[in-house]
Amino acid sequence: MNTAPGAKEKRAAALSSVAAAIFLTGIKLIVGLKTNSLGILSEAAHSGLDLVAAVITYFAVTISDKPPDKEHQYGHGKIENLSALVETVLLVLTCVWILYEAINRLITNVTHVEVSFYSYGIMALAIIVDISRSRVLSRVAKKYNSQALAADALHFSSDVWSSTVVILGLFCVSSGYPTIDSVAAMAVAFLVLFVSYKLGRETIDVLLDRVPRGLYDTVLTGVRNIEGIEDVESVRLRSSGAKVFVDTAVAIRRTMPFEKAHAVVTAVEEKIRSLHADVDVIVHAKPVQTEDESVADKVRMIVSKIGFRAPHNLEVHHLEGRYYIDFDIEFPKGKTFREAHDVTAEIESEIGKEISPVEKITIHLEEFQPDVESLAVSVGGGEQAIRGAILEKVLSDEDVVDCPELTLLGSGGRYNVYLTLGIGRDSTLDEVHRIVTRVESDLYRLFSELNRVMIHAEPR
């Protein structure tokens, strides 16, 4: 069952072309045989070819709109291009026969053409039908980007010009120049050959996956102008019927949060889709290091690459051309000291490779238990003393204005404490960081029961 947009309209246009080609071929053949006009007979052959092409087009647009399957994962669109190639071969064979017969008549000077009013009338009628079908096919072909229908439209539009040449030939014959009929037939043949060359070149280009003219530069420019794209590493395009498949690899700074990077990739897909009516897009995002990446960003990326959560309490100092780096990382609970030392040694080695020169690296390890959910309970009853002691210690700090929230959760004799500290609104961010770090360190030092301390600061 066809699911592509406009499948029904495309089939209707192709089927009406079959009917028109049957009508034109029949009347041209009858009149051509009756008048013995090679020009009209060549037109009958041309229309017969149009009939074959129209039938091929009908089956092509019917099959090409089928959705992809296991055997045709890029869909069935190439059948349109293949049908256009068959039409081209048929056009060339017809032209060879017309040229042979015309040259033979000119050499032997054997020409007997009967010109009558209905021969003019039939050719005029053919021009009207051809113009009508060409316009309808062109409209539908452009609407749905169908190469098969575009090829069919090209056939009918070429018939308009060739029929005009035949009428001119008939007029010359009736004026006493019978050889002009053969010359007109040759003109028709050369015109059809030109159309065949144009159609065949476009068809072969698509079958050989040649990029549609100008589309590569359009896609490349459009993607490069999207905010968040550092570089476009590759763009690959291929056509299959009306659809264009685009595969592009883009560079995004590695420090960008995942959700934002996903939004950038989505923007790339939407931009490419806006550049072509029917397109299938695959975007590969590659994280890259940028020139404006800070030393702190590099440290975070190194720790994450080795397999740890982002470091916290990260401080980087630059003194006399050398870096001093200090940060905390959470280490899985239950690991030995030797394992922890090996990990820190690996992190220090990677930092030394990427950041230079480094004078000193200090890594503080904190235990946590990943991927294990414990049943925490709100502390009450006998643990109220711990809560009161923590609150008293926090408020004893001269830089803490108040502590509007203190939550204590217990699990297995260990506690997590969540604090909201009120700190003077005129304090700098660096001062707030030092106050929070000091309170955190004091609580860890004074209360061995604490597993984690998490502090949120509010301006007062």
CORCORFEN-V475076 format. One record per run of one state. SS is the DSSP state (2 for helix, 1 for strand, 0 for the rest). FROM is the first residue (numbers start at 0). TO is the last residue. If there is no record, write none. Layout:
ss: [SS	SS]
from: [FROM	FROM]
to: [TO	TO]
This chain:
ss: [0	2	0	2	0	2	0	2	0	2	0	2	0	2	0	1	0	1	0	2	0	1	0	2	0	1	0	1	0	2	0	1	0	1	0	2	0	1	0	1	0	2	0	1	0]
from: [0	6	35	37	64	77	108	116	144	146	174	178	207	214	224	230	240	242	253	257	275	278	288	294	306	311	319	321	332	336	354	357	368	376	378	380	395	399	411	413	423	428	446	449	459]
to: [5	34	36	63	76	107	115	143	145	173	177	206	213	223	229	239	241	252	256	274	277	287	293	305	310	318	320	331	335	353	356	367	375	377	379	394	398	410	412	422	427	445	448	458	459]
